[in-house]
Amino acid sequence: MCCMLLMLVACDNQDKGEDLTQYVNPKIGSGGHGHVFVGASVPFGMVQLGPTSIPQEWDWCSGYHESDNSVIGFSHTHLSGTGIGDLFDITLMPVTGNVTYARGTVDNPTSGLWSEADRSHEVAEAGYYAVPLTRYAIQAELTATARVGMHRYTFPESQEAAIVIDLENGGCWDRAIDTHLEAEGNTRIMGWRHSRGWAANQKVFFVAEFSKPFTHLTLHGEGERYGRAHFTTSQNEELMVKVAISAVDLEGARQAMQSELPGWNFEATREAARHAWETELQRIRITTNDESTKRIFYTSMYHAMMAPALFSDVDGRYRGADGNIYHSTTPRYTNFSLWDTYRAKQPLMTIIQAERAGQFVSSMIDICDRQGDLPVWHLWGNETNCMVGDPAIPVVADAIVKGLQGFDHDRAFEAIKRTAATPERGKQFRHAYGYIPCNLMNESVAFDMEYALADGAAAQAAKALGRGADYQYFTRMSHSYRTYFDKHTGFIRGVDDKGNFRTPFNPYYAAHRADDYCEGNAWQYTWLVPHDMEGYTQLFGGEEACLARLDSLFIAPSTIEGDPSPDISGMIGQFAHGNEPSHHILYLYALLGQPHKTAERVREVMKTQYRDTPDGLSGNEDMGQMSAWYILSALGLYEVEPASGRYWLGSPIIDRAELTVEGGTFVIETIGNSEQHPYIKGVKLNGEPYTLPYINHADIARGGVLTIEMTDTPNVQ
């Protein structure tokens, strides 16, 4: 059967042409503040199996950082690109000899069971990871299915070889609160790890099977949270372990093992994982002579499909947001970093992953049913309420406007209304005052402006559904941002409950999670109005004044005063590409009739803020948002207005792209494209002249050909 699978995979790849996984470098973004996951997984998989290091600091939120070579073990759950660390559940570590059962410290090699990793011989590929552990002279290799991690360890000759299961150590904020380990015969160990951290009540159940019987199992550490499976090994003996996980119970883990990985063919499993990635990468096939662009593009595709993560078991059971167990006939997902991803990641998914995008929305509606409102930042079935606003509303509204399938549109809109009406997280002040006063709530401006943006998206969904009264209501609420506009300074500022602007005022000032903004300052938040740019320009006194203020953003000094968030990074003037509130700003020029400035700035960001190196991202990857921005921008498209159903044209850097969409294939071809030709001269859609500055989602989804002629001369209106 494995041979047949490999033959089918080979034939399939031949049919599709170029192998795209060769351009994936999982270590892009593993340095700096990228925080990306490095290890083995499949697209949108529950299991993300990779090394976990000793440090529990901010730059180790994924468990891995390019600057550090310590390994405490290989954990089955990780996050990618987040600003908070959690998970790292069910950690396995191969060892020889006596060890100390602890995480350890980097200044003492015997303080724990950790080992240095030989990074000079490290291999990180789509679906596969390998590294030598120098302390034990053990070669570690990892691959995965959706719910099962597979380990292959090559041991030296030893009478004291072992594989340690560590249920104590999670990552960063995470702490174990209840664990269990037990042997079932001499080839299986099972148990669970319940923990509290960023996710307040996280539960992971596991079943581990060994390719060779262990002589015995011993329990160690405080609370017996370490289990040592003992072996005798010969030189270069391979020992394999399969670990299946579930958020429901042990039976869910058992079913995952039986369904996804009943055998022991590591190479076939590795190839199947690579093929899973290849299949998803083939959804966008680009042509360019720039090999670096290919690596950045397809690594971005890879990172964008790390999350959301599958959360339901093989039999359809899953743990709801209320902690109870439910059943679904369609997959359920978790790990929604929505404040980040509503801007570009989720819109990208509606193009190339329409079916899954519908399932994501269905999962969000289910969460709403269980907890009373749509998710904000949902982690392993837990609401963290991390970040500001109602970021699920633009995602759900966007899916309604675009006509995605897989969920009930009317039920989805009711979830939007229910969420917007909840008197929590500052919305009680919006309902009472029409805005959030800065003296009544921290981060008032950021919360209110995100709510206003979500209301604008809700209005578009209401319009698409023919709900006139709801459209009028949400449109009116979406204008609450106007309260904060100071016409004398041209900035968005905090306003108290008496209607007075906060003083003193310094647009360069930022205090991390302790001022009127969120991970930003007045310079950045002044532009968080993509849903109503026509109305916004009137506050400035017209487009000319609005454009002058927008120009000033990019030439202002890059200094951030006060105690700023490290997320405010990737600076061009006061534009901060390393953080999400800035991501749409470059495209506002297109909305304001100056697309040549969008082209210039977008090209500048793609060239300076993205590199095919470990320090290749200017900020946190944020569960695929940074990557999705690059993918869409490289294609020359960006959905600026949430739930608008239209993508504004920018400046494509590829020669040709073939996108697999609902209706077949959508082709973007450029004529005369080069670094010296960043401007759009003319556009044709299916051979006919096309004069709109944007393209509708429906035109992309049905398939066709978008031809873009590039020039060195800006189109100045």
C-alpha positions as CSV (number, residue, x, y, z in Angstrom):
1,M,0.0,0.0,0.0
2,C,2.8,2.4,0.8
3,C,4.5,1.7,-2.5
4,M,1.2,2.4,-4.3
5,L,0.9,5.7,-2.4
6,L,4.3,6.8,-3.4
7,M,3.6,5.9,-7.1
8,L,0.4,7.9,-7.0
9,V,2.1,10.9,-5.4
10,A,4.9,10.8,-8.0
11,C,2.4,10.6,-10.9
12,D,0.3,13.5,-9.4
13,N,3.4,15.7,-9.1
14,Q,4.4,15.0,-12.7
15,D,1.0,16.1,-13.8
16,K,1.3,19.4,-11.9
17,G,4.8,20.2,-13.0
18,E,7.4,21.8,-10.7
19,D,7.8,20.6,-7.2
20,L,6.9,23.6,-5.1
21,T,7.9,22.2,-1.6
22,Q,11.6,22.7,-2.7
23,Y,11.0,26.4,-2.2
24,V,9.8,26.1,1.3
25,N,12.3,27.1,4.0
26,P,10.6,26.8,7.4
27,K,13.4,28.7,9.1
28,I,12.5,32.0,7.4
29,G,11.2,34.0,10.3
30,S,12.8,31.8,13.0
31,G,15.2,34.6,13.9
32,G,14.5,38.2,14.9
33,H,10.9,38.5,16.1
34,G,9.3,36.2,13.6
35,H,8.3,33.5,16.2
36,V,7.6,30.9,13.5
37,F,7.1,27.2,14.2
38,V,9.9,24.9,13.0
39,G,9.1,21.3,12.8
40,A,6.9,18.7,11.1
41,S,3.2,19.1,10.3
42,V,0.6,18.9,7.5
43,P,-1.6,21.8,6.4
44,F,-4.0,23.0,9.1
45,G,-3.0,19.9,11.2
46,M,-3.8,19.4,14.9
47,V,-0.2,18.1,15.4
48,Q,2.7,20.5,15.0
49,L,5.6,18.4,16.1
50,G,8.9,20.1,16.6
51,P,11.7,21.0,19.0
52,T,11.1,22.9,22.2
53,S,14.0,24.9,23.7
54,I,14.8,25.9,27.2
55,P,14.1,29.7,27.1
56,Q,10.5,30.8,27.8
57,E,11.0,34.4,26.7
58,W,9.1,36.4,24.1
59,D,11.2,35.4,21.1
60,W,10.6,31.7,22.0
61,C,6.8,31.8,21.7
62,S,7.0,29.1,19.1
63,G,9.4,27.0,21.2
64,Y,12.3,27.7,18.7
65,H,14.6,30.5,17.9
66,E,17.5,30.6,15.5
67,S,19.9,32.0,18.1
68,D,19.5,29.1,20.5
69,N,20.4,25.4,20.0
70,S,19.0,23.9,23.2
71,V,16.3,21.1,23.0
72,I,14.4,19.8,26.0
73,G,12.4,17.5,23.7
74,F,10.0,17.3,20.8
75,S,6.5,18.6,21.5
76,H,3.3,17.8,19.6
77,T,1.6,21.2,19.8
78,H,3.1,24.6,18.9
79,L,2.0,28.1,17.9
80,S,3.5,29.9,14.9
81,G,4.2,33.6,14.9
82,T,2.3,34.6,18.0
83,G,3.2,37.3,20.6
84,I,2.3,35.1,23.5
85,G,3.6,31.5,24.1
86,D,1.5,28.5,25.0
87,L,1.0,24.8,24.2
88,F,4.2,22.6,23.7
89,D,2.2,19.6,24.9
90,I,3.3,15.9,25.1
91,T,7.1,16.3,24.8
92,L,9.3,13.3,24.0
93,M,13.1,13.3,24.5
94,P,15.4,10.4,23.6
95,V,18.2,10.0,26.1
96,T,21.0,7.7,27.2
97,G,22.2,7.3,30.8
98,N,21.1,9.1,33.9
99,V,19.4,12.4,33.5
100,T,17.9,15.1,35.7
101,Y,14.1,15.3,35.1
102,A,13.7,19.0,34.7
103,R,13.7,21.6,32.0
104,G,17.2,22.7,33.0
105,T,19.1,25.9,32.5
106,V,21.4,26.8,29.6
107,D,24.4,27.4,31.9
108,N,24.4,23.8,33.2
109,P,24.3,20.9,30.6
110,T,23.3,18.4,33.3
111,S,20.6,20.5,34.9
112,G,17.9,18.8,32.9
113,L,17.5,16.2,30.2
114,W,18.1,18.8,27.5
115,S,20.7,18.5,24.8
116,E,22.4,20.8,22.4
117,A,21.3,20.4,18.8
118,D,23.8,20.3,16.0
119,R,22.2,23.0,13.8
120,S,24.9,22.6,11.1
121,H,23.2,19.2,10.3
122,E,19.6,20.3,10.9
123,V,17.0,19.6,8.2
124,A,13.7,21.5,8.1
125,E,11.4,20.7,5.2
126,A,7.7,20.8,4.6
127,G,6.4,17.8,6.6
128,Y,9.8,16.7,8.0
129,Y,12.4,17.8,10.6
130,A,15.7,16.2,11.6
131,V,18.5,17.2,14.0
132,P,21.4,15.5,15.8
133,L,21.3,15.7,19.6
134,T,25.0,16.0,20.5
135,R,24.7,15.1,24.2
136,Y,23.3,11.7,23.5
137,A,24.7,11.1,20.0
138,I,21.1,10.5,18.8
139,Q,19.7,11.5,15.4
140,A,16.1,12.7,15.8
141,E,13.7,12.7,12.8
142,L,10.1,13.8,12.8
143,T,7.1,13.7,10.5
144,A,3.3,13.9,11.0
145,T,-0.2,13.3,9.9
146,A,-3.1,15.6,10.9
147,R,-3.5,14.1,14.4
148,V,-0.4,11.9,14.8
149,G,3.3,12.7,15.2
150,M,5.9,10.2,14.1
151,H,9.4,10.1,15.6
152,R,12.4,8.1,14.4
153,Y,15.4,8.1,16.7
154,T,18.8,6.5,15.8
155,F,20.5,5.5,18.9
156,P,24.1,4.6,19.8
157,E,24.9,1.3,21.5
158,S,23.5,1.7,25.1
159,Q,22.3,-0.4,28.0
160,E,20.6,2.8,29.3
161,A,18.7,4.1,26.3
162,A,15.3,5.6,26.9
163,I,12.6,7.8,25.5
164,V,11.2,10.2,28.1
165,I,7.7,11.5,28.0
166,D,7.5,14.9,29.6
167,L,4.1,16.2,30.7
168,E,5.6,18.9,33.0
169,N,7.0,21.4,30.6
170,G,4.9,23.5,28.3
171,G,5.9,26.8,26.9
172,C,6.1,30.3,28.3
173,W,2.7,31.0,30.0
174,D,1.7,27.4,30.1
175,R,1.7,25.3,33.3
176,A,0.5,21.7,33.8
177,I,-2.3,21.3,36.4
178,D,-3.2,17.6,35.9
179,T,-1.3,14.8,34.2
180,H,-1.5,11.1,33.9
181,L,0.8,8.4,32.5
182,E,0.3,4.7,32.3
183,A,1.6,1.8,30.3
184,E,-0.6,-0.6,28.4
185,G,1.5,-3.6,27.8
186,N,5.2,-3.0,26.8
187,T,4.6,-1.1,23.5
188,R,2.0,1.5,24.4
189,I,1.9,4.5,26.9
190,M,-1.1,6.7,27.2
191,G,-2.3,9.6,29.4
192,W,-3.2,13.2,29.3
193,R,-1.9,16.7,30.0
194,H,-4.3,19.4,31.3
195,S,-2.7,22.8,31.6
196,R,-3.5,26.5,32.3
197,G,-1.8,29.4,30.6
198,W,-2.9,31.7,27.9
199,A,-5.5,29.0,27.3
200,A,-7.2,28.8,30.7
201,N,-8.3,25.2,30.5
202,Q,-6.4,23.2,27.9
203,K,-6.8,19.4,27.6
204,V,-4.6,17.1,25.5
205,F,-5.0,13.3,25.5
206,F,-2.5,11.0,23.9
207,V,-1.6,7.5,23.0
208,A,2.0,6.6,22.2
209,E,3.1,3.4,20.5
210,F,6.7,2.2,20.2
211,S,8.2,0.1,17.4
212,K,10.1,-1.9,19.9
213,P,8.9,-3.2,23.3
214,F,10.3,-1.2,26.3
215,T,11.7,-3.3,29.1
216,H,9.8,-1.2,31.7
217,L,8.4,2.2,32.4
218,T,9.5,4.3,35.4
219,L,7.9,7.5,36.6
220,H,9.9,10.5,37.8
221,G,9.8,14.1,38.9
222,E,7.4,16.0,41.1
223,G,3.9,14.6,40.6
224,E,5.4,11.8,38.4
225,R,5.1,14.0,35.3
226,Y,7.9,12.3,33.5
227,G,7.8,8.7,32.2
228,R,10.9,6.9,31.1
229,A,10.5,4.0,28.7
230,H,13.7,1.9,29.0
231,F,15.5,0.2,26.1
232,T,18.7,-1.6,25.3
233,T,20.0,-0.5,21.9
234,S,22.7,-1.5,19.4
235,Q,24.8,0.9,17.4
236,N,22.7,2.9,14.9
237,E,19.5,1.2,16.0
238,E,16.4,2.9,14.8
239,L,13.5,3.2,17.3
240,M,10.2,4.8,16.3
241,V,7.4,6.2,18.2
242,K,3.9,7.3,17.1
243,V,1.9,9.7,19.2
244,A,-1.7,10.4,18.5
245,I,-3.5,13.3,20.2
246,S,-7.1,14.4,20.9
247,A,-8.7,17.3,22.8
248,V,-11.6,15.0,23.7
249,D,-10.4,11.8,25.3
250,L,-8.1,8.7,25.0
251,E,-10.5,7.0,22.6
252,G,-10.2,10.0,20.3
253,A,-6.4,9.5,20.3
254,R,-6.7,5.8,19.7
255,Q,-9.0,6.3,16.7
256,A,-6.6,8.9,15.2
257,M,-3.8,6.3,15.5
258,Q,-5.8,3.6,13.8
259,S,-7.2,5.8,11.1
260,E,-4.2,7.9,10.2
261,L,-1.1,5.9,11.0
262,P,-1.6,2.2,11.7
263,G,1.8,1.1,10.3
264,W,5.4,2.0,10.8
265,N,6.7,3.2,7.4
266,F,8.4,6.5,8.3
267,E,9.5,7.3,4.8
268,A,6.0,6.8,3.4
269,T,4.5,9.0,6.1
270,R,7.1,11.6,5.4
271,E,6.3,11.6,1.7
272,A,2.6,11.7,2.4
273,A,3.2,14.8,4.6
274,R,5.3,16.4,1.8
275,H,2.6,15.6,-0.7
276,A,-0.1,17.2,1.5
277,W,1.9,20.4,1.5
278,E,2.6,20.1,-2.3
279,T,-1.1,19.8,-3.0
280,E,-1.9,22.9,-1.1
281,L,1.0,24.9,-2.5
282,Q,-0.1,24.0,-6.0
283,R,-3.2,26.2,-5.4
284,I,-1.0,29.2,-6.5
285,R,1.6,28.5,-9.2
286,I,3.8,31.5,-9.9
287,T,6.3,32.2,-12.7
288,T,9.3,34.4,-11.9
289,N,13.0,34.3,-12.6
290,D,13.8,35.5,-9.1
291,E,14.5,32.4,-7.0
292,S,14.5,34.4,-3.8
293,T,10.9,35.6,-4.6
294,K,9.9,31.9,-5.1
295,R,11.3,30.9,-1.7
296,I,9.7,33.8,0.1
297,F,6.4,33.3,-1.7
298,Y,6.1,29.5,-1.1
299,T,7.4,29.7,2.4
300,S,4.7,32.4,3.0
301,M,2.1,29.9,1.6
302,Y,3.5,27.3,4.0
303,H,3.3,29.6,7.0
304,A,-0.2,30.8,6.0
305,M,-1.5,27.2,6.2
306,M,-0.2,26.4,9.7
307,A,-3.5,27.7,11.2
308,P,-6.3,27.5,12.0
309,A,-5.6,24.0,13.4
310,L,-7.9,21.0,13.1
311,F,-9.7,20.4,16.5
312,S,-12.2,17.6,15.9
313,D,-11.4,13.9,16.1
314,V,-11.7,11.3,13.4
315,D,-15.3,10.5,14.5
316,G,-16.3,14.1,14.4
317,R,-16.3,14.7,18.2
318,Y,-14.8,17.9,19.5
319,R,-14.5,19.9,22.7
320,G,-16.7,23.0,22.5
321,A,-16.0,26.4,23.9
322,D,-18.1,25.6,26.9
323,G,-15.9,22.5,27.7
324,N,-18.6,20.0,26.7
325,I,-18.2,17.4,23.9
326,Y,-20.1,17.8,20.7
327,H,-20.2,16.1,17.3
328,S,-20.0,17.6,13.8
329,T,-20.1,16.1,10.4
330,T,-17.7,18.8,9.1
331,P,-14.2,19.6,10.6
332,R,-13.9,21.9,13.5
333,Y,-11.0,24.2,13.9
334,T,-9.2,26.2,16.6
335,N,-6.3,28.7,17.0
336,F,-8.0,31.7,15.5
337,S,-5.7,34.8,15.7
338,L,-8.4,37.0,14.3
339,W,-7.1,40.5,15.1
340,D,-4.2,39.7,12.9
341,T,-5.7,37.5,10.3
342,Y,-9.0,39.2,9.3
343,R,-6.9,41.7,7.3
344,A,-5.3,39.5,4.7
345,K,-5.0,35.9,5.9
346,Q,-8.7,35.1,5.9
347,P,-9.4,37.0,2.6
348,L,-6.6,34.9,1.0
349,M,-8.3,31.7,2.3
350,T,-11.6,32.8,0.6
351,I,-9.8,32.7,-2.7
352,I,-7.7,29.6,-2.6
353,Q,-9.3,27.6,0.3
354,A,-13.0,28.5,-0.2
355,E,-14.3,25.2,1.2
356,R,-12.1,25.4,4.3
357,A,-12.8,29.1,4.7
358,G,-16.5,28.1,5.0
359,Q,-15.5,25.5,7.6
360,F,-13.6,28.1,9.6
361,V,-16.7,30.3,9.7
362,S,-18.8,27.4,10.7
363,S,-16.4,26.7,13.6
364,M,-16.7,30.4,14.6
365,I,-20.5,30.2,14.6
366,D,-20.3,27.1,16.7
367,I,-18.0,28.9,19.2
368,C,-20.6,31.7,19.3
369,D,-23.3,29.2,20.2
370,R,-21.2,27.8,23.1
371,Q,-19.8,31.0,24.6
372,G,-22.4,33.6,23.6
373,D,-20.3,35.6,21.0
374,L,-17.9,35.1,18.2
375,P,-14.3,34.3,19.0
376,V,-11.7,37.0,19.5
377,W,-8.5,34.9,19.9
378,H,-9.5,31.2,20.3
379,L,-6.7,28.9,21.5
380,W,-7.3,25.1,21.7
381,G,-11.0,25.6,22.4
382,N,-10.5,28.5,24.9
383,E,-11.4,32.1,24.5
384,T,-8.4,34.3,25.5
385,N,-10.1,37.6,24.5
386,C,-6.6,38.7,23.4
387,M,-6.5,42.0,21.4
388,V,-9.1,44.6,20.8
389,G,-12.4,44.8,18.8
390,D,-14.6,42.1,17.4
391,P,-12.2,40.7,14.7
392,A,-14.4,37.7,13.8
393,I,-17.1,39.9,12.5
394,P,-15.2,41.1,9.4
395,V,-14.3,37.4,8.7
396,V,-17.9,36.1,9.0
397,A,-19.2,39.2,7.1
398,D,-16.7,38.7,4.4
399,A,-17.8,35.1,3.9
400,I,-21.4,36.1,3.7
401,V,-20.7,38.9,1.1
402,K,-18.6,36.5,-1.0
403,G,-21.3,33.8,-0.9
404,L,-19.1,31.1,0.7
405,Q,-20.7,27.8,1.4
406,G,-20.6,25.4,4.4
407,F,-22.6,27.5,6.9
408,D,-26.0,29.1,7.2
409,H,-25.7,32.8,6.2
410,D,-28.7,34.0,8.2
411,R,-27.5,32.2,11.3
412,A,-24.0,33.7,10.7
413,F,-25.5,37.2,10.6
414,E,-27.4,36.6,13.8
415,A,-24.0,35.6,15.4
416,I,-22.7,39.0,14.2
417,K,-25.6,40.9,15.7
418,R,-25.3,39.0,19.0
419,T,-21.6,39.7,19.2
420,A,-22.0,43.4,18.4
421,A,-24.7,43.7,21.0
422,T,-22.8,42.2,24.0
423,P,-22.3,44.8,26.7
424,E,-18.7,43.7,27.2
425,R,-15.1,44.8,26.4
426,G,-16.1,48.5,26.0
427,K,-19.2,48.0,23.9
428,Q,-21.3,49.0,26.9
429,F,-19.7,52.5,26.6
430,R,-20.3,52.6,22.8
431,H,-24.0,51.9,23.4
432,A,-24.2,54.6,26.1
433,Y,-22.0,57.3,24.6
434,G,-21.7,56.5,21.0
435,Y,-18.0,55.9,21.5
436,I,-15.6,54.6,24.2
437,P,-14.3,57.4,26.5
438,C,-10.6,57.3,27.2
439,N,-11.1,58.0,30.9
440,L,-13.3,55.0,31.3
441,M,-11.3,52.3,29.5
442,N,-7.7,51.6,28.6
443,E,-7.0,51.3,24.8
444,S,-10.3,53.1,24.1
445,V,-9.4,54.4,20.7
446,A,-8.1,51.0,19.5
447,F,-11.2,49.2,20.8
448,D,-13.7,51.6,19.3
449,M,-12.0,51.9,15.9
450,E,-11.8,48.2,15.6
451,Y,-15.5,48.0,16.6
452,A,-16.3,50.6,14.0
453,L,-14.5,48.7,11.3
454,A,-16.3,45.5,12.3
455,D,-19.6,47.4,12.1
456,G,-18.7,48.6,8.6
457,A,-18.2,44.9,7.6
458,A,-21.5,43.9,9.3
459,A,-23.3,46.6,7.3
460,Q,-21.9,45.1,4.0
461,A,-23.2,41.6,5.1
462,A,-26.6,43.1,6.0
463,K,-26.7,44.7,2.5
464,A,-25.8,41.4,0.9
465,L,-28.7,39.7,2.8
466,G,-31.2,42.4,2.0
467,R,-31.5,43.5,5.7
468,G,-32.1,47.2,5.2
469,A,-32.6,48.2,8.8
470,D,-29.5,46.3,10.0
471,Y,-27.6,47.9,7.2
472,Q,-28.6,51.4,8.3
473,Y,-27.8,50.6,12.0
474,F,-24.4,49.2,11.4
475,T,-23.5,51.9,8.9
476,R,-24.3,54.5,11.6
477,M,-22.3,52.7,14.3
478,S,-19.3,52.3,11.9
479,H,-18.9,56.1,12.0
480,S,-18.1,56.3,15.7
481,Y,-14.4,56.8,14.8
482,R,-15.3,60.4,13.8
483,T,-15.5,61.4,17.5
484,Y,-11.8,60.8,17.8
485,F,-10.7,62.9,14.8
486,D,-9.0,66.2,15.8
487,K,-9.2,68.5,12.8
488,H,-6.6,70.8,14.3
489,T,-3.8,68.2,14.5
490,G,-5.1,65.8,11.8
491,F,-4.8,62.8,14.2
492,I,-7.1,60.3,15.9
493,R,-7.0,61.1,19.6
494,G,-8.6,59.8,22.8
495,V,-11.7,61.6,24.0
496,D,-13.1,61.5,27.5
497,D,-16.7,61.2,28.6
498,K,-17.2,65.0,28.5
499,G,-16.2,65.1,24.9
500,N,-12.7,66.6,25.5
501,F,-9.6,65.4,23.8
502,R,-7.0,63.8,26.0
503,T,-4.1,66.1,26.9
504,P,-1.2,66.2,26.7
505,F,-1.0,64.7,23.2
506,N,2.1,63.3,21.5
507,P,1.5,61.3,18.2
508,Y,4.9,59.6,18.6
509,Y,4.1,58.3,22.1
510,A,3.1,54.7,22.8
511,A,2.8,52.8,26.1
512,H,2.4,49.0,25.6
513,R,-1.2,48.1,26.5
514,A,-1.4,51.1,28.7
515,D,-2.6,54.0,26.6
516,D,-5.4,54.9,24.2
517,Y,-4.1,52.7,21.4
518,C,-3.1,49.0,21.1
519,E,0.4,48.2,19.9
520,G,0.6,51.5,18.1
521,N,0.3,55.2,18.3
522,A,-1.7,58.0,16.8
523,W,0.3,57.9,13.6
524,Q,-0.8,54.4,12.8
525,Y,-4.3,54.4,14.2
526,T,-5.2,57.6,12.3
527,W,-5.5,55.3,9.3
528,L,-7.6,52.5,10.7
529,V,-10.7,53.6,8.7
530,P,-10.5,51.5,5.5
531,H,-14.3,50.9,5.6
532,D,-15.2,54.6,5.2
533,M,-12.4,56.4,3.3
534,E,-14.9,58.6,1.4
535,G,-16.4,59.9,4.6
536,Y,-13.0,60.1,6.3
537,T,-11.5,62.4,3.6
538,Q,-14.3,64.9,4.4
539,L,-13.0,65.2,8.0
540,F,-9.7,66.4,6.6
541,G,-11.4,68.8,4.3
542,G,-11.0,66.9,1.1
543,E,-8.7,64.3,-0.6
544,E,-5.8,66.7,-1.0
545,A,-5.4,67.4,2.7
546,C,-6.0,63.7,3.5
547,L,-3.3,62.7,1.0
548,A,-0.9,65.2,2.5
549,R,-1.3,63.7,5.9
550,L,-0.9,60.2,4.5
551,D,2.3,61.3,2.8
552,S,3.6,62.6,6.1
553,L,3.3,59.2,7.6
554,F,6.2,57.8,5.6
555,I,8.6,60.7,6.1
556,A,8.0,61.4,9.8
557,P,10.9,60.3,12.1
558,S,10.7,56.6,12.9
559,T,11.2,57.3,16.7
560,I,8.6,55.8,19.0
561,E,8.6,57.6,22.4
562,G,7.4,56.2,25.7
563,D,7.3,52.5,26.5
564,P,6.3,51.0,23.1
565,S,5.4,47.5,22.3
566,P,8.2,45.6,20.5
567,D,5.5,44.7,17.9
568,I,5.8,48.2,16.5
569,S,8.5,47.3,14.0
570,G,9.4,47.4,10.3
571,M,9.4,51.2,10.3
572,I,9.2,53.4,7.2
573,G,8.7,56.8,8.8
574,Q,5.8,56.0,11.3
575,F,4.4,53.3,9.1
576,A,5.0,50.0,11.0
577,H,4.8,47.0,8.7
578,G,5.8,44.6,11.5
579,N,2.4,45.0,13.1
580,E,-1.1,44.5,11.6
581,P,-2.8,47.9,12.1
582,S,-0.5,49.3,9.3
583,H,-1.0,46.5,6.8
584,H,-3.8,48.2,4.7
585,I,-2.3,51.7,4.8
586,L,-0.2,51.4,1.7
587,Y,-3.3,50.6,-0.4
588,L,-5.2,53.7,0.8
589,Y,-3.4,55.6,-1.9
590,A,-5.2,53.5,-4.5
591,L,-8.5,54.3,-2.8
592,L,-7.7,58.0,-2.9
593,G,-6.8,58.0,-6.6
594,Q,-3.0,57.7,-6.5
595,P,-2.3,54.1,-7.3
596,H,1.3,54.9,-8.3
597,K,2.1,55.7,-4.6
598,T,0.6,52.3,-3.6
599,A,2.8,50.6,-6.2
600,E,5.9,52.4,-4.9
601,R,5.3,51.7,-1.3
602,V,4.2,48.1,-1.7
603,R,7.3,47.3,-3.8
604,E,9.4,49.0,-1.1
605,V,7.9,46.8,1.6
606,M,8.2,43.6,-0.3
607,K,11.8,44.3,-1.0
608,T,13.0,45.6,2.4
609,Q,10.7,43.8,4.9
610,Y,10.7,40.2,3.5
611,R,13.9,38.2,3.0
612,D,14.7,34.5,2.6
613,T,16.7,34.4,5.8
614,P,15.9,33.4,9.4
615,D,15.6,37.1,10.2
616,G,13.4,37.5,7.2
617,L,10.2,39.0,8.8
618,S,9.9,42.5,10.2
619,G,7.5,41.4,12.9
620,N,5.7,38.4,14.3
621,E,4.4,36.0,11.6
622,D,1.0,36.2,13.5
623,M,-0.5,32.9,12.4
624,G,-0.1,33.7,8.7
625,Q,-1.0,37.3,8.4
626,M,2.5,38.6,7.6
627,S,2.8,35.9,4.9
628,A,-0.7,36.5,3.5
629,W,0.1,40.2,3.1
630,Y,3.1,39.2,1.0
631,I,1.2,36.6,-1.1
632,L,-1.6,39.0,-2.0
633,S,0.7,41.9,-2.6
634,A,3.1,39.8,-4.8
635,L,0.0,38.9,-6.9
636,G,-1.0,42.6,-7.1
637,L,-4.2,42.3,-5.0
638,Y,-5.3,43.4,-1.6
639,E,-8.7,43.5,0.1
640,V,-8.5,46.9,1.8
641,E,-12.1,47.4,2.8
642,P,-13.3,44.5,5.1
643,A,-16.1,42.5,3.6
644,S,-16.2,44.6,0.5
645,G,-15.7,41.6,-1.8
646,R,-13.2,43.5,-3.9
647,Y,-9.4,43.5,-4.1
648,W,-7.6,46.7,-5.0
649,L,-4.8,46.5,-7.6
650,G,-1.3,47.2,-6.3
651,S,2.0,46.2,-8.1
652,P,2.5,42.5,-8.9
653,I,6.1,41.3,-8.8
654,I,5.5,37.9,-10.5
655,D,5.3,37.3,-14.2
656,R,2.4,34.9,-14.1
657,A,0.3,33.2,-11.4
658,E,-2.3,30.5,-11.8
659,L,-4.7,30.3,-8.9
660,T,-6.9,27.3,-8.2
661,V,-10.3,28.8,-7.4
662,E,-13.9,27.6,-7.0
663,G,-14.6,28.0,-10.8
664,G,-11.4,26.5,-12.0
665,T,-8.3,28.6,-12.6
666,F,-7.7,32.3,-12.3
667,V,-4.6,33.5,-14.1
668,I,-2.8,36.8,-13.4
669,E,-0.3,37.6,-16.2
670,T,1.9,40.6,-16.3
671,I,3.4,42.2,-19.4
672,G,6.7,44.1,-19.1
673,N,7.0,43.4,-15.4
674,S,10.4,44.3,-13.8
675,E,11.9,46.2,-10.9
676,Q,12.0,49.2,-13.2
677,H,8.4,48.8,-14.2
678,P,6.4,49.0,-10.9
679,Y,3.4,50.9,-12.3
680,I,0.2,49.5,-13.9
681,K,-0.3,50.9,-17.4
682,G,-3.4,49.0,-18.4
683,V,-5.6,46.0,-17.4
684,K,-7.6,43.5,-19.3
685,L,-10.0,40.9,-17.9
686,N,-10.6,37.9,-20.1
687,G,-9.2,39.9,-23.0
688,E,-11.5,43.0,-22.6
689,P,-10.2,46.4,-21.4
690,Y,-10.8,46.7,-17.6
691,T,-10.8,50.2,-16.1
692,L,-11.8,49.6,-12.4
693,P,-9.0,50.0,-9.9
694,Y,-10.1,46.8,-8.1
695,I,-11.3,43.4,-9.1
696,N,-14.4,41.7,-7.5
697,H,-14.1,38.4,-5.7
698,A,-16.8,36.9,-7.9
699,D,-14.6,37.6,-11.0
700,I,-11.7,35.8,-9.4
701,A,-13.8,32.9,-8.0
702,R,-15.4,32.0,-11.3
703,G,-11.9,31.8,-13.1
704,G,-10.5,33.8,-16.0
705,V,-7.5,35.8,-17.0
706,L,-6.4,39.1,-15.6
707,T,-3.7,40.7,-17.8
708,I,-1.7,43.6,-16.3
709,E,0.6,45.7,-18.4
710,M,3.4,47.3,-16.4
711,T,5.3,50.5,-17.1
712,D,8.0,52.8,-15.7
713,T,5.7,55.8,-15.8
714,P,3.4,56.5,-12.9
715,N,-0.3,57.0,-13.7
716,V,-0.8,60.3,-11.9
717,Q,-4.3,61.5,-11.8
